[in-house]
C-alpha cells in the first residue's frame, strides 16, 4: 500500500518522513505512533476526513492518519487549501500518524451578543473557509463567521462533509458568529438542536448570503410598510425586506413613509431579503433631561414621525417627543404608522419632552382614540 507520492530523488530522511518505510499492517493490533520522525508543511487536500489527512506538499501527496491522541489544539479546521504544519510518526500499520497539527496566525475577534445564543445541527459544505463556516441545515445554508474565540474544544477536527452542532449568536459586525463547534457525538443531547428550537430560532434571521457578504442599500420607506415587512424605494428600484426578531433596530426604529434608512441585509433560503440592521437619520444631542419627573403617555404613531421626533396622536391631541434618549422599543422591533404605544417621557433643558422608554401595544388605525397620561 503506497502512502506517499513524491520525487524519486528524495533522501532517506525524506523517505522516512513521507512514510515510504512501510511496515505491514498488523490486523487486530493496536497502532503505535509516538516518536516524531519529521515535521512537514503543506496544504490540506479535498477528501480529507476526521480520520485521514491528505496533504499536498512540495514533494507530493501524503496520507496521514489522525488519531484520538493527535494534538489539534491550534488547528481544528482541516479545510481544502489550508496551510498547516504536521509532525508525524511511523505507525505499525504502515501509515504515517499525525502527532500534532498546527497553524500560525489568529483571526481578529468581534464582540458577540452571547445573551441570544441558538444551536443548529448541520453538515459543513465545500464553500467553507478558515473565516466563514458554510453549514447545510434542514432549513437551508447558514453562513457563520469563525474567529479566534470560537470554541472547538469538543470538535476533533472540522472537515468538509462533517456533521457538527454549532452554537451561534449575532456579532457587532451584523454577521452570525460560531461561538462553539462540536462533534455531534460530543455535543449535549437535545432534540431541539436537531429539528425544533434551532430551526425556529434561525428562521428569525438570514439563512444564507448569496454573495458571501452582507449588502447595504439606502432609500426611503414606502407607505405599505408594516412591522414585519419593510418596503424601500431606492435609486436601484423598490426593495422588500423581512424584519426578524434578530434584526438590530437600535439605530433605526421609525419606519414611517418617506423616512430615509440604510439597510444591511442578507438573502434568506426562502428567497426573501432579511434585514440584519437598520440605520436611520438621527441628529446628535447634548440635551440634559430631568428624569426625576416623568410622565406616561399612550397614543398611536403618526406618519410624520422621524428618527428625531416621535409624533403621537393621543386623546388629548397631537404630542411631539424627542427621540434622542430612547434606546429602542420594548415588545416590538420597529415603529410604524398607526402603531399603538406607551411612552414614558421627561422634560429636557431644551423645553422639549423627551421619550425615555417605549412599550408596544396593539396596532390600530389612525383614529386618535388613545388614553393619555399627558404632560407637555
Secondary structure, DSSP 4 states (H G I P E B T S, - for coil): ---EEE-TT--HHHHHHTT-S-----TTSPP---S--EEEEEEE-TT--SSEEEEEETTEEEEEE--TT-B-TT--B--TT-EEEEEEEE-TTSSEEEEEEE----PPP--B-TTS-EEEEEEE-TT--SSEEEEEETTEEEEEE--TT-B-TT-S-B-TT-EEEEEEEEBTTSSEEEEEEEETTTSPP-HHHHTSHHHHHHTTS----TTSS-EEEEEEE-TT--SSEEEEEETTEEEEEE--TT-EEEE--B--TT-EEEEEEEE-TTS-EEEEEEEE--------EEEEEEEEEEEEE-TT--SSEEEEEETTEEEEEE-TT---EESSS-B-TTEEEEEEEEEETTS-EEEEEEEEEEE--S----------
